[in-house]
Amino acid sequence: MSRDYNTYESPLCTRYASKEMQYVFSQQKKFGTFRRLWVALARAEMKLGLDITQEQVDQLEANVDNIDFEIAEAREKEVRHDVMSHVYAYGRACPDAAGIIHLGATSCYVGDNTDIIIMRDAMRIVHRKLVNVLSNLAGFAEKYKNMPCLAYTHLQPAQLTTVGKRAALWINELLMDLEELEHRMNSLKLLGQKGTTGTQASFVELFGGDGEKIDRLEKMIAEEMGFEKCVPVSGQTYSRKIDTMTVNVLAGIAASCSKFSNDLRILASFKEMEEPFEEHQIGSSAMPYKRNPMRAERITSLARYVMVDALNPAFTSATQWFERTLDDSANKRIAVAESFLAVDAILNIMINVTDGLVVYEKSIRARVMRELPFMATENIMMRLVEKGGNRQEIHEALRGHSLAAAKAVKEEGKENDLVDRIAADPFFNMTKEEIESVLKPENYTGRSAEQVDNFLKECIYPVLEANKNVLGEKSELSV
């Protein structure tokens, strides 16, 4: 079917999110899940003694994916109720079972349980892709754990770190996100069948007040839909705090990815690292030489959207009056789905970028060597003190030369000549060779490599081993 270029389309669908994630939030997935929930309800009610036959359950099961959306949409125009329009469409496909569909249930039985199932399935996709990002960055950190580079505080050169150690900082935040995501996935519960105000009154009527059967009914439905438990108490809906907590996890992932993308954009400006750049890629329509970090910029841009979108479920949760109101519906249809779609898009880019990071080793080394003489002054001072010098006098002399060298760099655009200044000053009695012997970047990275090794061994490799069946995912970006 050709696209309608006269109608707005979400860029998340046309440009960014994967077809896999789009399917999770599709109408087919949603209403197919409605039908699976109706099958689970009918099957459990039959097994617990209600007047439902195996033939009726079989007919329902045979038509789960046989959805006539035109019939449902036409019916919704008449009755103004999406759930009842799909009850009607399902009944048309299953005439022998039409009378027992949705027996005892309220709309939230299918609507809310479906939302929980969809969020679970979407989180599984996010989890898989996040693990692959961690794997890519872990390999990068291992490869570059010994390579000295400038570290920055306040975006000003500070002591040295290594390229791999910096990557470990990115990994650590993403690992925190993975742990939050796993907690949310593991604690997710189905709503179950709680009735119009959460009291299960309709099922009390159906089962003659037999509470044990009602509990068994709920357990059977949960197990069929792949859940261990249902929520213990609710109003008509599951608590909208679930949406808040879920989207907050997504916002956390977005924030961590944005931290990475912003760092990468700055490193690209420093000519130290870059995202992959394809053979025929155009960086600028006006400037042929440009290699703009457009993928990292897109991560930043989408992450901003997700972080702001996290406010939507929070406001919705805070304004659900008593057992339920319907001011959640329109908002959550958009806010939850689009947060997942945007994070899916972010992770697609993250997989692509982290799989092909470009490191300019000589440029990194040159930047280190321009700053290292300043950082080495303390070591020079200690060496001179060992020779019998006065620490305070040496400090003052080094301070004077350092300020003069920095002034020449900043105001005159000269190279850092601090080494030459010290060598030329008879006060220090050091040759240039002696001074340069101190200027070995590898001696100024502290425990960076050791920290990377320990972090990967203790924290990351166990996660990758536990998820080894999903590793190796690639992401080809279409735009």
C-alpha positions in Angstrom: 0.0 0.0 0.0 1.4 3.4 -1.0 2.0 6.1 1.7 -0.4 9.0 2.0 1.8 12.1 1.8 -1.1 14.3 2.7 -1.5 12.9 6.2 0.8 13.3 9.2 2.8 10.2 10.1 4.9 9.8 13.3 8.6 10.0 12.5 9.1 7.3 15.1 7.4 4.9 12.7 8.6 6.2 9.3 12.2 7.0 10.3 13.4 5.7 13.6 11.8 2.7 15.5 12.1 -0.9 14.3 9.3 -2.8 12.8 9.6 -5.3 15.6 8.8 -2.6 18.2 6.1 -1.1 16.0 4.4 -4.4 15.9 4.2 -4.7 19.7 2.1 -1.5 19.7 0.1 -2.4 16.6 -3.6 -2.9 16.4 -3.1 -6.5 15.4 -1.1 -7.2 18.5 -3.5 -5.3 20.8 -6.7 -6.8 19.7 -5.1 -10.2 19.1 -4.1 -10.1 22.8 -7.7 -9.1 23.7 -8.8 -12.3 22.1 -6.2 -14.4 23.8 -7.3 -13.0 27.1 -11.0 -13.8 26.3 -9.9 -17.4 25.4 -8.0 -17.7 28.7 -11.0 -16.4 30.6 -13.4 -18.8 28.9 -11.1 -21.8 29.3 -10.6 -21.1 33.0 -14.4 -20.5 33.6 -15.1 -23.8 31.8 -12.6 -25.7 33.9 -14.1 -24.2 37.1 -17.6 -25.4 36.2 -19.4 -22.6 34.3 -21.7 -23.5 31.4 -19.1 -23.2 28.7 -18.2 -26.0 26.3 -14.9 -27.1 24.9 -16.3 -26.5 21.4 -16.9 -22.9 22.2 -13.4 -22.5 23.6 -11.9 -24.2 20.5 -13.9 -21.8 18.2 -12.6 -18.8 20.1 -9.1 -20.1 19.9 -9.3 -20.8 16.2 -10.2 -17.2 15.4 -7.8 -15.3 17.6 -5.9 -13.8 14.7 -8.9 -13.7 12.4 -9.8 -10.0 13.1 -12.1 -8.1 10.9 -11.1 -4.6 11.7 -13.7 -3.1 9.3 -16.6 -4.7 11.2 -15.1 -3.6 14.6 -14.6 0.0 13.4 -18.1 0.2 12.0 -19.5 -1.1 15.2 -17.5 1.4 17.3 -19.0 4.2 15.3 -22.4 3.0 16.5 -21.7 2.1 20.1 -18.7 4.4 20.9 -17.0 1.6 22.8 -13.8 0.0 21.5 -14.0 -3.1 23.7 -17.6 -3.9 22.9 -17.1 -3.3 19.2 -14.4 -6.1 19.3 -16.6 -8.3 21.4 -19.1 -7.9 18.6 -16.5 -8.6 15.8 -15.2 -11.7 17.7 -18.8 -12.9 18.1 -19.4 -12.6 14.4 -16.3 -14.8 13.8 -17.3 -17.3 16.5 -21.2 -17.4 16.4 -21.4 -20.5 18.7 -19.3 -18.8 21.4 -20.6 -15.2 21.0 -22.7 -15.4 24.2 -19.9 -16.3 26.5 -17.2 -13.9 25.3 -16.2 -11.4 28.1 -18.3 -13.3 30.6 -18.1 -11.5 34.0 -15.4 -9.1 32.8 -15.2 -5.4 32.5 -13.3 -3.5 29.7 -10.2 -3.3 31.8 -9.9 -7.0 31.9 -8.8 -7.0 28.3 -7.6 -3.3 28.0 -5.4 -3.2 31.1 -4.1 -6.8 30.9 -3.2 -6.2 27.3 -1.3 -3.0 28.2 0.7 -5.0 30.8 1.5 -7.7 28.3 2.5 -5.2 25.6 4.8 -3.4 28.1 6.4 -6.7 29.1 7.0 -7.7 25.4 8.4 -4.2 24.6 10.7 -4.4 27.7 12.1 -7.7 26.4 13.1 -6.0 23.2 14.6 -3.0 25.0 16.5 -5.5 27.3 17.9 -7.4 24.4 19.2 -4.3 22.6 20.6 -2.8 25.8 22.6 -6.0 26.4 24.1 -5.7 22.9 25.1 -2.1 23.5 26.8 -3.2 26.7 28.6 -6.0 24.8 29.9 -3.6 22.2 31.1 -1.1 24.7 32.7 -3.8 26.8 34.8 -4.9 23.9 35.8 -1.3 23.2 36.7 -0.8 26.9 38.9 -3.9 26.9 40.6 -2.9 23.7 41.5 0.6 24.8 41.9 0.1 28.5 45.6 1.1 28.4 45.4 4.0 26.0 46.1 7.3 27.9 43.9 10.3 27.1 43.0 13.6 28.7 40.3 13.4 31.4 38.2 16.5 32.0 36.6 18.1 35.0 34.5 21.2 34.2 35.4 20.4 30.6 38.9 21.5 31.4 41.9 19.2 31.1 42.5 17.3 34.3 44.7 14.3 35.2 44.9 11.5 32.6 42.5 8.6 32.2 42.3 6.0 29.5 40.0 5.7 26.5 38.8 2.3 27.9 38.2 3.7 31.4 36.0 6.5 30.0 34.0 3.8 28.2 33.6 2.0 31.5 31.8 5.1 32.8 29.3 4.9 30.0 28.9 1.1 30.6 28.3 1.6 34.3 25.4 3.9 33.8 23.8 1.6 31.2 24.3 -1.3 33.6 22.4 0.6 36.2 19.6 1.0 33.7 19.7 -2.7 32.8 19.3 -3.6 36.5 16.4 -1.2 36.8 14.8 -2.7 33.7 15.2 -6.2 35.0 13.6 -5.3 38.3 10.7 -3.7 36.5 10.3 -6.8 34.3 10.6 -9.3 37.1 8.0 -7.4 39.3 5.4 -6.9 36.6 2.1 -8.5 37.4 -1.1 -9.0 35.4 -4.2 -7.1 36.5 -6.3 -10.3 36.4 -10.1 -10.0 36.5 -10.9 -7.5 39.2 -14.3 -6.2 38.0 -15.7 -2.8 37.7 -14.4 -1.4 41.0 -11.8 -4.0 41.8 -14.1 -6.0 44.1 -14.6 -9.0 41.8 -18.4 -8.7 42.5 -19.4 -10.1 39.1 -17.3 -13.2 39.7 -18.8 -13.6 43.2 -22.2 -13.8 41.4 -20.9 -16.2 38.7 -19.3 -18.6 41.2 -21.9 -18.4 43.9 -19.6 -16.7 46.4 -16.8 -19.2 46.0 -13.7 -17.1 46.6 -11.3 -20.0 46.2 -12.6 -20.6 42.6 -12.2 -16.9 41.9 -8.6 -17.0 43.1 -8.0 -20.1 41.0 -9.6 -18.4 38.0 -7.2 -15.5 38.3 -4.2 -17.8 38.7 -5.1 -19.9 35.6 -5.4 -16.7 33.5 -2.1 -15.4 34.7 -0.3 -18.6 33.9 -1.8 -18.9 30.4 -0.6 -15.3 29.7 2.9 -16.0 31.0 2.7 -14.3 34.4 3.4 -15.7 37.9 1.0 -13.4 39.7 -1.8 -10.8 39.4 -1.8 -7.6 41.4 -3.2 -8.3 44.9 -5.6 -5.3 45.0 -6.8 -2.7 42.4 -9.6 -0.5 41.5 -10.9 -1.1 38.0 -7.5 -0.6 36.6 -3.9 -1.6 37.4 -2.2 1.2 39.3 -1.0 3.8 36.8 2.2 4.0 38.9 3.2 1.0 36.8 3.3 3.2 33.7 5.2 5.9 35.6 7.8 3.4 36.8 8.2 1.8 33.4 8.6 5.0 31.5 11.0 6.3 34.2 13.2 3.3 33.4 13.0 4.2 29.7 13.9 7.8 30.6 16.9 6.5 32.5 18.1 4.6 29.5 17.6 7.7 27.4 19.6 9.8 29.8 22.5 7.4 29.9 22.6 7.2 26.1 22.4 11.0 25.9 25.4 11.2 28.2 27.3 8.9 25.9 26.2 10.8 22.7 27.1 14.2 24.2 30.6 12.9 25.2 31.1 11.5 21.7 30.0 14.7 20.1 32.6 16.6 22.1 35.3 14.1 21.4 34.5 14.4 17.7 35.1 18.2 18.1 38.4 17.4 19.7 39.2 15.0 16.8 39.8 12.1 19.2 36.8 9.9 18.4 34.0 9.7 16.0 30.9 7.7 15.2 31.0 5.5 12.0 31.0 7.6 8.8 29.9 5.8 5.6 31.6 6.0 2.2 28.9 8.0 0.5 27.6 9.9 3.6 27.3 13.7 3.3 28.2 15.7 6.4 27.0 19.1 5.2 25.2 20.4 2.1 27.5 23.5 2.1 30.8 22.3 3.6 32.1 19.2 1.8 34.8 18.5 4.4 32.3 18.1 7.3 31.8 14.9 9.2 29.0 15.9 11.5 28.1 13.5 14.4 24.5 13.1 13.2 23.8 9.8 14.8 25.0 10.9 18.2 23.0 14.1 17.7 19.9 12.0 17.0 20.4 10.0 20.2 20.6 13.3 22.1 17.5 14.6 20.4 15.3 11.4 20.9 16.6 11.1 24.5 15.3 14.6 25.3 11.9 13.6 24.1 11.8 10.5 26.3 13.0 12.2 29.4 10.3 14.9 29.0 7.6 12.3 28.1 8.2 10.6 31.5 6.1 13.4 33.0 3.0 12.2 31.3 2.5 9.0 33.2 3.4 10.7 36.4 0.6 13.3 36.0 -1.8 10.6 34.9 -1.0 8.4 38.0 -1.4 11.4 40.3 -4.9 12.3 39.0 -6.6 9.0 38.9 -9.6 9.6 41.1 -10.7 6.8 43.5 -11.2 3.5 41.6 -10.7 5.0 38.1 -11.2 7.8 35.7 -10.8 7.8 31.9 -8.6 10.8 31.6 -5.7 8.3 31.4 -6.7 6.6 28.2 -5.8 9.1 25.5 -2.6 10.2 27.2 -1.3 6.7 27.9 -2.0 5.4 24.4 0.5 8.0 23.2 3.0 8.5 26.1 3.8 4.9 26.9 3.9 3.7 23.2 6.0 6.5 22.0 8.5 6.3 24.9 9.1 2.7 23.9 9.4 3.5 20.2 11.8 6.3 20.9 14.0 4.2 23.2 14.0 1.5 20.6 15.2 4.0 18.1 17.9 5.2 20.5 19.2 1.7 21.1 19.2 0.9 17.4 21.5 3.9 16.9 23.6 2.9 20.0 24.1 -0.6 18.6 25.2 0.9 15.3 27.5 3.5 16.7 29.2 1.4 19.4 29.8 -1.3 16.9 32.0 1.0 14.8 33.5 3.7 17.0 36.5 5.4 15.4 39.5 6.2 17.6 42.2 8.6 16.4 45.2 7.4 18.5 47.8 9.9 17.3 45.4 12.8 17.8 44.7 11.7 21.3 48.4 11.3 22.0 49.2 14.7 20.6 46.5 16.3 22.9 47.9 14.5 25.9 51.4 15.6 25.2 50.4 19.3 24.8 48.9 19.2 28.4 51.2 16.6 30.1 54.0 19.0 30.9 51.7 20.9 33.2 50.5 17.7 34.8 54.1 16.5 35.2 55.2 19.5 37.3 54.4 17.7 40.5 56.6 14.7 39.5 59.4 17.1 38.4 59.1 18.8 41.8 59.4 15.5 43.7 62.5 14.5 41.7 64.2 17.8 42.5 63.3 17.5 46.2 64.9 14.1 46.2 68.1 15.8 44.9 68.0 18.1 47.9 66.0 21.0 46.6 63.6 23.2 48.6 60.0 22.1 47.9 58.5 25.6 48.3 61.1 27.3 46.1 60.8 24.7 43.4 57.0 25.0 43.5 57.2 28.8 43.1 59.6 28.5 40.2 57.5 25.9 38.4 54.4 28.0 39.0 56.0 31.0 37.3 57.1 29.0 34.2 53.7 27.2 34.0 51.8 30.5 34.0 54.1 31.9 31.4 53.8 28.8 29.1 50.0 28.8 29.5 49.9 32.5 28.6 51.9 31.9 25.4 49.6 29.0 24.4 46.4 31.0 25.0 47.4 34.5 24.0 50.0 33.9 21.3 48.8 30.6 19.9 52.2 28.9 20.6 52.9 25.3 21.5 53.4 24.4 25.1 57.1 25.2 25.7 57.2 24.5 29.4 59.8 21.8 29.1 62.1 24.1 27.2 61.6 26.8 29.9 62.5 24.5 32.7 65.5 23.1 30.9 66.8 26.6 30.1 66.5 27.7 33.8 69.7 26.9 35.7 67.8 26.9 38.9 66.4 23.4 38.1 69.7 21.9 36.8 67.8 19.4 34.6 68.4 18.5 31.0 65.6 18.4 28.5 66.1 14.6 28.2 65.8 14.3 32.0 62.5 16.2 32.0 61.1 14.3 29.0 61.8 11.1 30.7 59.1 12.1 33.2 56.6 12.7 30.4 55.3 9.2 29.8 51.5 9.3 29.7 51.2 5.7 30.8 52.6 6.7 34.2 49.8 9.2 34.8 46.7 7.0 34.3 46.6 5.6 37.8 44.7 2.3 38.1 42.6 2.9 35.0 43.4 -0.3 33.2 43.1 -2.4 36.4 39.7 -0.8 37.2 38.5 -1.6 33.7 39.6 -5.3 34.1 37.9 -5.6 37.5 34.7 -3.9 36.4 34.3 -6.0 33.2 35.2 -9.2 35.1 33.0 -8.7 38.1 30.0 -6.7 36.7 29.7 -7.0 32.9 30.9 -10.4 31.8 28.5 -12.2 34.0 25.6 -10.2 32.5 26.9 -11.0 29.0 27.2 -14.7 29.8 23.7 -14.8 31.2 22.4 -13.2 28.0 24.8 -14.8 25.5 21.9 -16.2 23.4 21.0 -12.6 22.3 24.4 -11.2 21.6 25.7 -10.3 18.2 22.9 -8.1 17.1 23.6 -5.5 14.4 21.7 -2.4 13.4 21.6 -1.0 9.9 20.2 2.6 10.0 18.1 3.6 7.0 18.5 7.3 7.6 
